[in-house]
Every structure is written in C-alpha cells, then in structure tokens.
Amino acid sequence: QVQLVESGGGLVQPGGSLRLSCAASGRNFRIYSMGWHRQAPGKQRELVAGITDTRSITYADSVKGRFTISRDNAKNTVSLQMNSLKPEDTAVYYCRVLTAANLIVWGQGTQVNVSS
C-alpha cells in the first residue's frame, strides 16, 4: 500500500509564492509518474503538472511559466513551486502517484488560497 503525505498549502497574496511537497511511502512499490491536480469549488479536478520517472514534464497551460514541478526519485518525493500566484489558482491541491503496477494513489489534499 502506498501512502502520500502533502504539505505546504496556505494563504498567500496575489503575486506571492508557495511550495507544495508530497512524500510517498510504503513497501515494494516503484513509481512511474507523480503529479499535482487541483479542484476549485464547483469545478472538476484538473491536472496542474506531472512528471515521469524519466523527468518528462507536463504543465497545464494556465500555470506554464509560473509553476515548476520537481521530483526526487530516491526519496519518492515531488514538489510544486508556485510563483506569481493568482486568485484563480485558489483550490485544493492533490498529489497523485501512478505506480509501475498501474495503481493510482491520491493524497488527502492541501488548500491553497490566493487572496488580498
């Protein structure tokens, strides 16, 4: 069983920065891809950024140039550096892992609020 622990959400003013982190733990697993999704009130969950084990990266168009995803394969961690935050970035952010056994695991979510 793979478990995810997220950290780093909070309240920030427009134009500010936050860094989200997610650590995966468990026994006998290998991770293929890690990523961050978000869900704003009344909206569907959407992909923000994803990174594979070979560091192939995908970003949503809305965050390109502002967010940076990174990964430490040895520690099974993934981080999301969010800069130039906008009110429309307000959402619950979820870490997501896809294992080599095709198991999808979600974190519990961390709230990000961008407001003055």
Secondary structure, DSSP 8 states (H G I E B T S, - for coil): --EEEEE--EEE-TT--EEEEEEEE-SS--EEEEEEEEE-TTS--EEEEEEETT--EEE-TTTTTTEEEEEETTTTEEEEEE-S--GGG-EEEEEEEEETTS-EEE---EEEEE--
